[in-house]
């Protein structure tokens, strides 16, 4: 009788241990799945092999240059990059308005206070020394 009672207590203890370890494991699995849902979908991300180079712009943001803008990994079953870009804001105009194409510079003159830059289209840009910081 004592042996049966001892085996029953051990069996109940093992059942409780298995139950609580299963609950702990299930919570960990649920958290992992929720973290995975925060990632970008594979058909919306840029594979490493499609990146030609990168640079950090003057605002500190990472910029990637693509080898081409056709399909991801050149697989026609994947999204084209142009389709992915349709859902993003186009800041090309704002980007180009902040910079001067150095290839169009025809001359410059410097003063104690700044630099005057002249371009092919007849425009002139003045950069004050205090504004370069």
DSSP file (Angstrom, degrees, kcal/mol; ACC not computed):
  #  RESIDUE AA STRUCTURE BP1 BP2  ACC     N-H-->O    O-->H-N    N-H-->O    O-->H-N    TCO  KAPPA ALPHA  PHI   PSI    X-CA   Y-CA   Z-CA
    1    1 A X     >        0   0    0      0, 0.0     4,-2.1     0, 0.0     5,-0.2   0.000 360.0 360.0 360.0 -40.4    0.0    0.0    0.0
    2    2 A X  H  >  +     0   0    0      1,-0.2     4,-2.4     2,-0.2     5,-0.1   0.875 360.0  52.4 -67.7 -36.2    2.8    2.4    0.8
    3    3 A X  H  > S+     0   0    0      2,-0.2     4,-2.5     1,-0.2    -1,-0.2   0.912 109.7  48.5 -65.8 -41.8    4.6    1.6   -2.5
    4    4 A X  H  > S+     0   0    0      2,-0.2     4,-2.3     1,-0.2    -2,-0.2   0.917 112.6  48.1 -63.4 -43.1    1.4    2.4   -4.5
    5    5 A X  H  X S+     0   0    0     -4,-2.1     4,-2.3     2,-0.2    -2,-0.2   0.905 111.8  50.4 -63.0 -42.1    0.9    5.6   -2.6
    6    6 A X  H  X S+     0   0    0     -4,-2.4     4,-2.2     1,-0.2    -2,-0.2   0.912 111.8  47.4 -62.1 -44.8    4.6    6.5   -3.2
    7    7 A X  H  X S+     0   0    0     -4,-2.5     4,-2.5     2,-0.2    -2,-0.2   0.861 111.0  51.6 -66.2 -36.7    4.3    5.8   -7.0
    8    8 A X  H  X S+     0   0    0     -4,-2.3     4,-2.6     2,-0.2    -2,-0.2   0.918 110.1  48.6 -65.7 -43.8    1.0    7.8   -7.2
    9    9 A X  H  X S+     0   0    0     -4,-2.3     4,-2.4     2,-0.2    -2,-0.2   0.916 113.4  47.1 -63.8 -42.8    2.7   10.8   -5.5
   10   10 A X  H  X S+     0   0    0     -4,-2.2     4,-2.6     2,-0.2    -2,-0.2   0.917 112.3  50.1 -64.7 -42.2    5.7   10.6   -7.9
   11   11 A X  H  X S+     0   0    0     -4,-2.5     4,-2.1     2,-0.2    -2,-0.2   0.909 112.2  47.0 -63.3 -42.2    3.4   10.2  -10.9
   12   12 A X  H  X S+     0   0    0     -4,-2.6     4,-2.4     2,-0.2    -1,-0.2   0.909 112.0  51.1 -65.3 -42.0    1.4   13.3   -9.9
   13   13 A X  H  X S+     0   0    0     -4,-2.4     4,-2.4     1,-0.2    -2,-0.2   0.921 110.9  47.9 -61.2 -44.5    4.5   15.3   -9.2
   14   14 A X  H  X S+     0   0    0     -4,-2.6     4,-2.5     2,-0.2    -1,-0.2   0.884 110.3  52.5 -64.0 -38.6    5.9   14.4  -12.7
   15   15 A X  H  X S+     0   0    0     -4,-2.1     4,-2.4     2,-0.2    -2,-0.2   0.922 110.7  47.0 -62.9 -44.1    2.6   15.3  -14.3
   16   16 A X  H  X S+     0   0    0     -4,-2.4     4,-2.6     2,-0.2     5,-0.2   0.912 112.6  49.7 -63.8 -42.2    2.6   18.7  -12.6
   17   17 A X  H  X S+     0   0    0     -4,-2.4     4,-2.2     1,-0.2     5,-0.2   0.911 112.5  47.2 -63.2 -42.6    6.3   19.3  -13.6
   18   18 A X  H  X S+     0   0    0     -4,-2.5     4,-1.8     2,-0.2    -1,-0.2   0.906 112.4  50.6 -65.3 -41.2    5.5   18.3  -17.2
   19   19 A X  H  X S+     0   0    0     -4,-2.4     4,-1.9     2,-0.2    -2,-0.2   0.948 113.3  43.5 -62.4 -50.2    2.5   20.6  -17.3
   20   20 A X  H  X S+     0   0    0     -4,-2.6     4,-2.1     1,-0.2    -1,-0.2   0.842 112.8  51.3 -70.1 -33.3    4.2   23.7  -15.9
   21   21 A X  H  X S+     0   0    0     -4,-2.2     4,-2.1    -5,-0.2    -1,-0.2   0.858 109.6  52.3 -69.8 -32.5    7.3   23.2  -18.1
   22   22 A X  H  X S+     0   0    0     -4,-1.8     4,-2.2    -5,-0.2    -2,-0.2   0.888 108.5  49.7 -66.5 -39.6    5.0   22.9  -21.1
   23   23 A X  H  X S+     0   0    0     -4,-1.9     4,-2.2     2,-0.2    -2,-0.2   0.924 111.3  49.1 -64.3 -44.3    3.3   26.2  -20.2
   24   24 A X  H  X S+     0   0    0     -4,-2.1     4,-1.8     1,-0.2    -2,-0.2   0.910 112.6  47.8 -62.1 -42.8    6.6   27.9  -19.9
   25   25 A X  H  X S+     0   0    0     -4,-2.1     4,-2.2     1,-0.2    -1,-0.2   0.878 109.8  53.0 -66.4 -38.3    7.7   26.6  -23.3
   26   26 A X  H  X S+     0   0    0     -4,-2.2     4,-2.5     2,-0.2    -2,-0.2   0.893 107.3  51.4 -65.2 -40.3    4.5   27.6  -24.9
   27   27 A X  H  X S+     0   0    0     -4,-2.2     4,-2.4     2,-0.2    -1,-0.2   0.916 110.1  49.6 -62.8 -42.4    4.8   31.2  -23.6
   28   28 A X  H  X S+     0   0    0     -4,-1.8     4,-2.0     1,-0.2    -2,-0.2   0.903 111.4  48.9 -63.0 -41.0    8.4   31.4  -25.0
   29   29 A X  H  X S+     0   0    0     -4,-2.2     4,-2.2     2,-0.2    -2,-0.2   0.907 110.6  50.8 -65.2 -41.5    7.1   30.1  -28.4
   30   30 A X  H  X S+     0   0    0     -4,-2.5     4,-2.2     1,-0.2    -2,-0.2   0.913 110.4  49.0 -63.1 -43.4    4.3   32.6  -28.4
   31   31 A X  H  X S+     0   0    0     -4,-2.4     4,-2.2     1,-0.2    -1,-0.2   0.894 110.3  51.6 -63.8 -39.3    6.7   35.5  -27.7
   32   32 A X  H  X S+     0   0    0     -4,-2.0     4,-2.2     1,-0.2    -1,-0.2   0.906 109.4  49.5 -64.0 -41.7    9.0   34.3  -30.5
   33   33 A X  H  X S+     0   0    0     -4,-2.2     4,-1.6     2,-0.2    -1,-0.2   0.902 110.6  50.2 -64.6 -41.4    6.1   34.2  -33.0
   34   34 A X  H  X S+     0   0    0     -4,-2.2     4,-0.6     1,-0.2    -2,-0.2   0.889 110.8  49.3 -65.6 -38.7    5.1   37.8  -32.0
   35   35 A X  H >< S+     0   0    0     -4,-2.2     3,-1.1     1,-0.2     4,-0.3   0.899 108.8  53.4 -64.5 -39.7    8.6   39.0  -32.4
   36   36 A X  H >< S+     0   0    0     -4,-2.2     3,-1.4     1,-0.3    -1,-0.2   0.828 100.1  61.7 -64.7 -31.9    8.8   37.3  -35.8
   37   37 A X  H 3< S+     0   0    0     -4,-1.6    -1,-0.3     1,-0.3    -2,-0.2   0.717  94.7  63.5 -67.5 -19.4    5.6   39.1  -36.9
   38   38 A X  T << S+     0   0    0     -3,-1.1    -1,-0.3    -4,-0.6    -2,-0.2   0.586  86.3  96.2 -80.3 -10.3    7.4   42.5  -36.4
   39   39 A X  S <  S-     0   0    0     -3,-1.4     2,-0.2    -4,-0.3     3,-0.1  -0.358  86.8 -97.6 -78.3 159.7    9.9   41.6  -39.2
   40   40 A X        -     0   0    0      1,-0.1    -1,-0.1    -2,-0.1     5,-0.1  -0.556  46.3-104.6 -73.8 138.7    9.6   42.8  -42.8
   41   41 A X    >>  -     0   0    0     -2,-0.2     3,-2.0     1,-0.1     4,-0.6  -0.306  26.2-117.8 -63.1 148.9    8.1   40.1  -45.1
   42   42 A X  G >4 S+     0   0    0      1,-0.3     3,-0.8     2,-0.2    -1,-0.1   0.831 113.7  56.4 -60.1 -34.7   10.5   38.4  -47.4
   43   43 A X  G 34 S+     0   0    0      1,-0.2    -1,-0.3    35,-0.1    36,-0.2   0.478 110.8  45.9 -79.7   1.5    8.8   39.7  -50.5
   44   44 A X  G <4 S+     0   0    0     -3,-2.0    -1,-0.2     2,-0.0    -2,-0.2   0.393  97.6  86.3-117.3  -1.1    9.3   43.3  -49.3
   45   45 A X  S << S-     0   0    0     -3,-0.8     2,-0.6    -4,-0.6    39,-0.0  -0.547  77.1-115.5-100.5 166.7   12.9   43.1  -48.2
   46   46 A X        -     0   0    0     -2,-0.2     2,-0.1    26,-0.1     5,-0.1  -0.891  27.8-134.9-102.3 115.8   16.1   43.6  -50.1
   47   47 A X    >   -     0   0    0     -2,-0.6     3,-1.9     1,-0.1     4,-0.3  -0.402  19.5-120.1 -66.7 146.8   18.3   40.5  -50.3
   48   48 A X  G >  S+     0   0    0      1,-0.3     3,-1.7     2,-0.2    -1,-0.1   0.840 110.5  62.1 -56.6 -36.0   22.0   41.2  -49.6
   49   49 A X  G 3  S+     0   0    0      1,-0.3    -1,-0.3    18,-0.0    -2,-0.0   0.634  98.5  57.0 -71.2 -10.8   23.1   40.0  -53.1
   50   50 A X  G <  S+     0   0    0     -3,-1.9    17,-2.3    17,-0.1     2,-0.5   0.451  86.0  95.5 -94.5  -1.2   21.0   42.7  -54.7
   51   51 A X  E <   -A   66   0A   0     -3,-1.7    15,-0.2    -4,-0.3     3,-0.1  -0.800  48.6-176.7 -94.3 124.5   22.9   45.5  -52.9
   52   52 A X  E     -     0   0A   0     13,-3.1     2,-0.3    -2,-0.5    14,-0.2   0.898  63.7 -33.6 -85.4 -45.0   25.8   47.0  -54.8
   53   53 A X  E     -A   65   0A   0     12,-1.2    12,-2.9     2,-0.0    -1,-0.3  -0.947  54.3-140.4-162.5 177.0   27.1   49.5  -52.2
   54   54 A X  E     -A   64   0A   0     -2,-0.3     2,-0.3    10,-0.2    10,-0.2  -0.963  12.1-178.1-144.8 161.6   26.1   51.7  -49.3
   55   55 A X  E     -A   63   0A   0      8,-2.1     8,-3.0    -2,-0.3     2,-0.6  -0.974  29.1-118.7-153.0 161.9   26.9   55.1  -47.8
   56   56 A X  E     -A   62   0A   0     -2,-0.3     6,-0.2     6,-0.2    -2,-0.0  -0.923  34.2-141.4-103.0 122.5   25.8   57.2  -44.9
   57   57 A X    >   -     0   0    0      4,-2.5     3,-2.0    -2,-0.6     6,-0.0  -0.165  32.5 -91.1 -79.0 178.9   24.3   60.5  -46.0
   58   58 A X  T 3  S+     0   0    0      1,-0.3    -1,-0.1     2,-0.1    -2,-0.0   0.660 126.5  58.2 -67.9 -14.7   24.9   63.9  -44.3
   59   59 A X  T 3  S-     0   0    0      2,-0.1    -1,-0.3     0, 0.0    -2,-0.0   0.482 119.9-108.6 -89.1  -3.5   21.8   63.3  -42.1
   60   60 A X  S <  S+     0   0    0     -3,-2.0     2,-0.3     1,-0.3    -2,-0.1   0.567  73.2 137.7  90.6   9.4   23.3   60.1  -40.7
   61   61 A X        -     0   0    0      1,-0.0    -4,-2.5     0, 0.0     2,-0.4  -0.665  57.3-115.0 -93.1 145.4   21.0   57.7  -42.6
   62   62 A X  E     -A   56   0A   0     -2,-0.3     2,-0.4    -6,-0.2    -6,-0.2  -0.618  31.1-165.9 -75.5 129.9   22.1   54.5  -44.3
   63   63 A X  E     -A   55   0A   0     -8,-3.0    -8,-2.1    -2,-0.4     2,-0.4  -0.975   2.4-157.2-120.2 133.4   21.6   54.6  -48.1
   64   64 A X  E     -A   54   0A   0     -2,-0.4     2,-0.5   -10,-0.2   -10,-0.2  -0.892   5.3-150.2-111.5 138.3   21.7   51.5  -50.2
   65   65 A X  E     -A   53   0A   0    -12,-2.9   -13,-3.1    -2,-0.4   -12,-1.2  -0.931  18.1-143.4-105.2 127.5   22.5   51.4  -53.9
   66   66 A X  E     -A   51   0A   0     -2,-0.5   -15,-0.2   -15,-0.2     3,-0.1  -0.592  13.8-133.7 -89.7 151.0   20.9   48.5  -55.8
   67   67 A X  S    S-     0   0    0    -17,-2.3     2,-0.3     1,-0.2    -1,-0.1   0.895  88.8 -18.3 -66.9 -40.5   22.5   46.6  -58.6
   68   68 A X        -     0   0    0    -18,-0.4    -1,-0.2     2,-0.1   -16,-0.0  -0.943  56.8-126.7-154.6 172.2   19.3   46.9  -60.6
   69   69 A X  S    S+     0   0    0     -2,-0.3    13,-0.9    -3,-0.1    12,-0.4   0.107  75.8 101.2-114.7  21.7   15.6   47.6  -59.9
   70   70 A X  S    S-     0   0    0      1,-0.2    11,-2.1    10,-0.2    12,-0.2   0.332  86.3 -27.5 -79.0-141.5   14.1   44.6  -61.5
   71   71 A X  B >  S-B   80   0B   0      9,-0.2     3,-2.3     1,-0.1    -1,-0.2  -0.378  76.1 -91.1 -76.8 150.3   13.0   41.6  -59.5
   72   72 A X  G >  S-     0   0    0      7,-1.8     3,-2.0     1,-0.3     6,-0.2  -0.412 112.7  -4.5 -59.9 129.4   14.5   40.6  -56.2
   73   73 A X  G 3  S-     0   0    0      1,-0.3    -1,-0.3    -2,-0.1     3,-0.1   0.743 120.8 -79.9  54.6  26.4   17.4   38.2  -56.8
   74   74 A X  G <  S+     0   0    0     -3,-2.3     2,-0.6     1,-0.2    -1,-0.3   0.725  94.4 139.8  55.5  25.6   16.4   38.3  -60.5
   75   75 A X    X   -     0   0    0     -3,-2.0     3,-2.0     4,-0.1    -1,-0.2  -0.891  49.0-150.3-100.5 119.0   13.6   35.8  -59.8
   76   76 A X  T 3  S+     0   0    0     -2,-0.6    -1,-0.1     1,-0.3     4,-0.1   0.620  94.4  66.0 -67.0 -11.4   10.4   36.7  -61.7
   77   77 A X  T 3  S+     0   0    0     -5,-0.1    -1,-0.3     2,-0.1     2,-0.1   0.623  92.9  76.9 -81.9 -12.9    8.3   35.2  -59.0
   78   78 A X  S <  S-     0   0    0     -3,-2.0     2,-0.1    -6,-0.2   -35,-0.1  -0.451  96.8 -86.4 -90.5 167.4    9.5   37.9  -56.5
   79   79 A X        -     0   0    0    -36,-0.2    -7,-1.8    -2,-0.1     2,-0.3  -0.406  40.5-118.4 -67.9 147.3    8.2   41.4  -56.3
   80   80 A X  B >>  -B   71   0B   0     -9,-0.2     4,-1.6     1,-0.1     3,-0.7  -0.651  21.3-123.4 -80.1 146.6    9.9   44.0  -58.6
   81   81 A X  H 3> S+     0   0    0    -11,-2.1     4,-2.7   -12,-0.4     5,-0.2   0.849 112.0  60.6 -61.4 -33.0   11.6   46.8  -56.6
   82   82 A X  H 3> S+     0   0    0    -13,-0.9     4,-1.1     1,-0.2    -1,-0.3   0.871 103.3  51.2 -62.4 -35.1    9.5   49.3  -58.4
   83   83 A X  H <4 S+     0   0    0     -3,-0.7     4,-0.4     2,-0.2     3,-0.2   0.887 110.9  47.9 -67.7 -38.3    6.4   47.7  -57.0
   84   84 A X  H >< S+     0   0    0     -4,-1.6     3,-1.2     1,-0.2    -2,-0.2   0.900 108.9  54.4 -67.0 -40.4    7.8   47.9  -53.5
   85   85 A X  H >< S+     0   0    0     -4,-2.7     3,-1.9     1,-0.2    -1,-0.2   0.733  90.3  75.8 -67.9 -22.4    8.8   51.5  -54.0
   86   86 A X  T 3< S+     0   0    0     -4,-1.1    -1,-0.2     1,-0.3    -2,-0.2   0.804  94.1  52.0 -59.7 -28.3    5.2   52.5  -54.9
   87   87 A X  T <  S+     0   0    0     -3,-1.2    -1,-0.3    -4,-0.4     2,-0.3   0.428 100.5  80.1 -88.0   1.6    4.2   52.2  -51.3
   88   88 A X  S <  S-     0   0    0     -3,-1.9     2,-0.3    -4,-0.1    -3,-0.0  -0.726  88.1-100.3-109.1 158.1    7.0   54.6  -50.1
   89   89 A X        -     0   0    0     -2,-0.3     2,-0.7     1,-0.1    -2,-0.1  -0.582  32.1-133.8 -75.3 133.8    7.4   58.3  -50.1
   90   90 A X        +     0   0    0     -2,-0.3     3,-0.2     1,-0.1     4,-0.2  -0.810  30.9 169.2 -91.2 112.8    9.5   59.7  -53.0
   91   91 A X     >  +     0   0    0     -2,-0.7     4,-2.3     1,-0.1     5,-0.2   0.053  39.7 116.1-110.1  22.4   11.9   62.3  -51.6
   92   92 A X  H  > S+     0   0    0      1,-0.2     4,-2.7     2,-0.2     5,-0.2   0.914  76.1  48.8 -59.9 -45.9   14.0   62.6  -54.8
   93   93 A X  H  > S+     0   0    0      1,-0.2     4,-2.0     2,-0.2    -1,-0.2   0.925 112.3  47.6 -62.5 -45.6   13.1   66.3  -55.4
   94   94 A X  H  > S+     0   0    0      1,-0.2     4,-0.7     2,-0.2    -1,-0.2   0.878 112.5  51.0 -62.9 -36.8   13.9   67.3  -51.8
   95   95 A X  H >< S+     0   0    0     -4,-2.3     3,-0.9     1,-0.2     4,-0.4   0.939 112.0  45.1 -65.0 -47.7   17.2   65.4  -52.0
   96   96 A X  H >< S+     0   0    0     -4,-2.7     3,-0.7     1,-0.2    -2,-0.2   0.784 105.8  61.6 -69.7 -26.6   18.2   67.1  -55.2
   97   97 A X  H 3< S+     0   0    0     -4,-2.0    -1,-0.2     1,-0.2    -2,-0.2   0.716 102.2  53.2 -70.7 -19.2   17.2   70.5  -53.9
   98   98 A X  T << S+     0   0    0     -3,-0.9     2,-0.3    -4,-0.7    -1,-0.2   0.594 106.8  57.3 -90.3 -11.0   19.7   70.2  -51.1
   99   99 A X    <   -     0   0    0     -3,-0.7     2,-0.5    -4,-0.4     0, 0.0  -0.867  67.0-139.0-127.0 153.8   22.8   69.4  -53.3
  100  100 A X        -     0   0    0     -2,-0.3     2,-0.7    25,-0.0     5,-0.1  -0.927  28.4-121.0-107.8 132.9   24.7   71.0  -56.2
  101  101 A X    >   -     0   0    0     -2,-0.5     3,-1.8     1,-0.2     4,-0.3  -0.644  19.6-154.1 -72.6 113.3   25.8   68.7  -59.0
  102  102 A X  G >  S+     0   0    0     -2,-0.7     3,-1.4     1,-0.3    -1,-0.2   0.777  89.6  67.3 -63.5 -27.6   29.6   69.3  -58.9
  103  103 A X  G 3  S+     0   0    0      1,-0.3    -1,-0.3    -3,-0.1    -2,-0.1   0.732  98.9  52.6 -65.3 -20.6   29.9   68.3  -62.6
  104  104 A X  G <  S+     0   0    0     -3,-1.8    16,-2.1    15,-0.0     2,-0.4   0.452  80.5 114.4 -94.5  -1.1   27.9   71.5  -63.5
  105  105 A X  E <   +C  119   0C   0     -3,-1.4    14,-0.3    -4,-0.3     3,-0.1  -0.564  35.6 175.4 -74.2 126.2   30.2   73.9  -61.5
  106  106 A X  E     -     0   0C   0     12,-2.3     2,-0.3    -2,-0.4    13,-0.2   0.629  61.1 -20.2-104.1 -19.5   32.0   76.3  -63.9
  107  107 A X  E     -C  118   0C   0     11,-1.5    11,-3.1     2,-0.0    -1,-0.3  -0.989  51.3-155.7-174.4 172.2   33.7   78.4  -61.3
  108  108 A X  E     -C  117   0C   0     -2,-0.3     2,-0.3     9,-0.2     9,-0.2  -0.983   2.7-158.9-156.1 159.6   34.0   79.7  -57.8
  109  109 A X  E     -C  116   0C   0      7,-2.4     7,-3.3    -2,-0.3     2,-0.3  -0.991  13.6-147.8-144.2 141.3   35.3   82.6  -55.8
  110  110 A X  E     +C  115   0C   0     -2,-0.3     2,-0.2     5,-0.2     5,-0.2  -0.831  13.8 179.2-113.2 148.2   36.1   82.8  -52.1
  111  111 A X        -     0   0    0      3,-2.7     3,-0.1    -2,-0.3    -2,-0.0  -0.733  48.1 -95.4-128.4-179.6   35.9   85.6  -49.6
  112  112 A X  S    S+     0   0    0     -2,-0.2     3,-0.1     1,-0.2    17,-0.0   0.773 124.5  43.5 -68.9 -24.7   36.7   85.8  -45.9
  113  113 A X  S    S-     0   0    0      1,-0.1    16,-3.0    16,-0.1    17,-0.3   0.640 124.3 -44.5 -97.3 -16.8   33.0   85.1  -45.1
  114  114 A X  E     - D   0 128C   0     14,-0.3    -3,-2.7    15,-0.1     2,-0.4  -0.950  58.8 -73.7 178.9-161.2   32.2   82.3  -47.5
  115  115 A X  E     -CD 110 127C   0     12,-2.3    12,-3.0    -2,-0.3     2,-0.5  -0.996  24.2-153.0-134.5 132.2   32.3   80.7  -50.9
  116  116 A X  E     -CD 109 126C   0     -7,-3.3    -7,-2.4    -2,-0.4     2,-0.4  -0.931  14.8-165.0-106.3 126.5   30.5   81.7  -54.1
  117  117 A X  E     -CD 108 125C   0      8,-3.2     8,-2.8    -2,-0.5     2,-0.4  -0.937   2.1-159.1-115.5 132.3   29.9   78.8  -56.6
  118  118 A X  E     -CD 107 124C   0    -11,-3.1   -12,-2.3    -2,-0.4   -11,-1.5  -0.902   9.1-161.6-111.8 139.4   28.8   79.3  -60.2
  119  119 A X  E >   -C  105   0C   0      4,-2.2     3,-1.8    -2,-0.4   -14,-0.2  -0.700  34.0-101.0-117.4 169.3   27.1   76.6  -62.4
  120  120 A X  T 3  S+     0   0    0    -16,-2.1   -15,-0.1     1,-0.3    -1,-0.0   0.812 117.3  59.6 -57.4 -35.3   26.5   76.0  -66.1
  121  121 A X  T 3  S-     0   0    0    -17,-0.1    -1,-0.3     1,-0.1     3,-0.1   0.378 120.6-104.2 -81.2   7.3   22.9   77.2  -66.0
  122  122 A X  S <  S+     0   0    0     -3,-1.8    -2,-0.1     1,-0.3     2,-0.1   0.416  76.8 135.8  89.8  -1.9   24.1   80.7  -64.7
  123  123 A X        -     0   0    0     -5,-0.0    -4,-2.2     2,-0.0     2,-0.4  -0.445  39.0-154.6 -78.0 153.7   23.0   80.2  -61.1
  124  124 A X  E     -D  118   0C   0     -6,-0.2     2,-0.4    -2,-0.1    -6,-0.2  -0.988   4.0-162.3-128.6 140.9   25.2   81.2  -58.3
  125  125 A X  E     -D  117   0C   0     -8,-2.8    -8,-3.2    -2,-0.4     2,-0.5  -0.984   4.6-156.3-125.9 131.8   25.2   79.7  -54.8
  126  126 A X  E     -D  116   0C   0     -2,-0.4     2,-0.6   -10,-0.2   -10,-0.2  -0.926   4.7-166.7-111.9 128.5   26.7   81.4  -51.7
  127  127 A X  E     -D  115   0C   0    -12,-3.0   -12,-2.3    -2,-0.5     2,-0.2  -0.952  12.8-145.8-117.2 115.0   27.8   79.4  -48.7
  128  128 A X  E >>  -D  114   0C   0     -2,-0.6     3,-0.7   -14,-0.2     4,-0.5  -0.497  18.0-125.6 -78.3 148.9   28.6   81.3  -45.6
  129  129 A X  G >4 S+     0   0    0    -16,-3.0     3,-1.2     1,-0.2     4,-0.3   0.895 110.3  53.4 -62.0 -41.0   31.4   80.0  -43.4
  130  130 A X  G >4 S+     0   0    0    -17,-0.3     3,-0.7     1,-0.2    -1,-0.2   0.748 102.4  59.8 -66.5 -22.8   29.1   79.9  -40.3
  131  131 A X  G <4 S+     0   0    0     -3,-0.7    -1,-0.2     1,-0.2    -2,-0.2   0.594  87.8  73.9 -81.7 -11.0   26.5   77.8  -42.2
  132  132 A X  G <<        0   0    0     -3,-1.2    -1,-0.2    -4,-0.5    -2,-0.1   0.606 360.0 360.0 -79.5 -11.0   28.9   74.9  -42.9
  133  133 A X    <         0   0    0     -3,-0.7    -1,-0.2    -4,-0.3    -2,-0.1   0.486 360.0 360.0 -77.6 360.0   28.8   73.7  -39.3
